[in-house]
Amino acid sequence: MSTNSLSDLDLQIASLSVHADDSYAMVSDVAPPLHVSTTYHYNSDPSKLKSAKEHDIRVRDEQSSFIYSRFGNPVVERVEAVLSAILNGHAVVYSSGLAAYTAALAYYNPRRLSMTDGYQGCHGVARIFNRFSGLEQVPLYDDSVSTGDLVHLETPINPTGLSVDLAKAVEFAHCRGAKVIVDATFAPPPLQDPFEFGVDMVMHSATKYLGGHSDLLAGVLVTKDPQVRLALLQDRGLLGGAPGNFESWLLLRSLRTFKLRVETQAKNAGKIVAWLDSAIKNNEIPALTKVYHSSLQTDEFVRKQLKTGLYSPAFSIEVESVEVAKSIPSRLKLFHHATSLGGVESLIEWRAMSDTSVPETLLRLSIGVEDADDLIADLKAALLSFSAK
Ligand SMILES: Cc1ncc(COP(=O)(O)O)c(C=O)c1O
């Protein structure tokens, strides 16, 4: 359910993250309980019982009780109330980002998928759909895009953190009768709201910034259309992509501090990128050759999309050789060498380990909530250690 008693108030993200699910509390506890049951008692009043022919058991309305956890449970509903409020639409939650993406492709069932570069897993899901339905993958702005097709934009893009022009792609797609889905994982609110540019669906890997603690897998699709939400819930009830009860509870708990975390991470990243950029321009660190980040793009659309002046907390650098790229993680003290992003702890990844599409000199950084100056000092010492040979 995405309606709640606070909907008349003009609350901001920080308040919504804490209160958008208040009306879903069943007892008086302040912290939401974890419900582990997979099945729920039917109504003990025989006159209230409805057969499956009379109502859709996959979609709970306010009058009916919970039935079976795959169709909905109290924790998932609370998470969806918060995510609907902060992501500015009707949110449907899944067991991972890729489960959400799979659900989106199953719902739109396009003939052609026109895609930006970006997270390789989404390209992999599209290849599986090619086996099911013959789905054809074509580049962004391909001339073949037409009615019934889907344009998939990722912005900012994984792993570079560079932005693509949403307004331009939406105009291209809608003129041709195609729909647009945006994977906005790299810039969650308040950094960016893709709905402002007329996109049809927004997706996030909630494993990243929404979860924010590297301890849960989840994904979310967001739509402005209540009928699409209904169809997604019906599909989810059958495809089985519902999130686990415990993961949903962890996500709900994490969302309480969502804005604090994301803003701190984005501010830290901005400071670190500015330092890296000036170090390259002043030739201070010979081993460092490139830094990629939306904050360094000069295109006007970037400022319109990331209008708060904060940019993705994840970005990439390139260094002088593959050997240096492989060695840097082990010379850092405050960054874990690990894949993924969005958690409170800073990560760095020699990206070639998990992505075949990038140069082997590229490292992806995911900035956490540590002190930015400490992170800069750590990076500086590691990067300079290669010129002291
Ligand atoms: C941009 C992006 N989209 C989607 C995903 C997939 O999300 P998940 O790992 O939660 O399935 C990822 C994972 O890294 C990602 O970076």
The ligand as an SDF file (V2000), in Angstrom:
LIG
                    3D

 16 16  0  0  0  0  0  0  0  0999 V2000
   23.5220    0.1840  -11.3440 C   0  0  0  0  0  0  0  0  0  0  0  0
   23.1330   -1.1730  -10.7990 C   0  0  0  0  0  0  0  0  0  0  0  0
   21.9350   -1.6770  -11.1270 N   0  0  0  0  0  0  0  0  0  0  0  0
   21.5380   -2.8840  -10.6790 C   0  0  0  0  0  0  0  0  0  0  0  0
   22.3420   -3.6530   -9.8870 C   0  0  0  0  0  0  0  0  0  0  0  0
   21.8850   -5.0150   -9.4320 C   0  0  0  0  0  0  0  0  0  0  0  0
   21.4700   -4.9300   -8.1060 O   0  0  0  0  0  0  0  0  0  0  0  0
   21.4910   -6.2040   -7.1110 P   0  0  0  0  0  0  0  0  0  0  0  0
   22.9120   -6.5730   -6.8880 O   0  0  0  0  0  0  0  0  0  0  0  0
   20.7730   -5.6860   -5.9000 O   0  0  0  0  0  0  0  0  0  0  0  0
   20.7250   -7.2920   -7.8130 O   0  0  0  0  0  0  0  0  0  0  0  0
   23.6010   -3.1730   -9.5170 C   0  0  0  0  0  0  0  0  0  0  0  0
   24.5030   -3.9840   -8.6840 C   0  0  0  0  0  0  0  0  0  0  0  0
   25.6770   -3.6920   -8.5240 O   0  0  0  0  0  0  0  0  0  0  0  0
   24.0000   -1.8970   -9.9910 C   0  0  0  0  0  0  0  0  0  0  0  0
   25.2030   -1.3630   -9.6840 O   0  0  0  0  0  0  0  0  0  0  0  0
  1  2  1  0
  2  3  1  0
  2 15  2  0
  3  4  2  0
  4  5  1  0
  5  6  1  0
  5 12  2  0
  6  7  1  0
  7  8  1  0
  8  9  2  0
  8 10  1  0
  8 11  1  0
 12 13  1  0
 12 15  1  0
 13 14  2  0
 15 16  1  0
M  END
$$$$
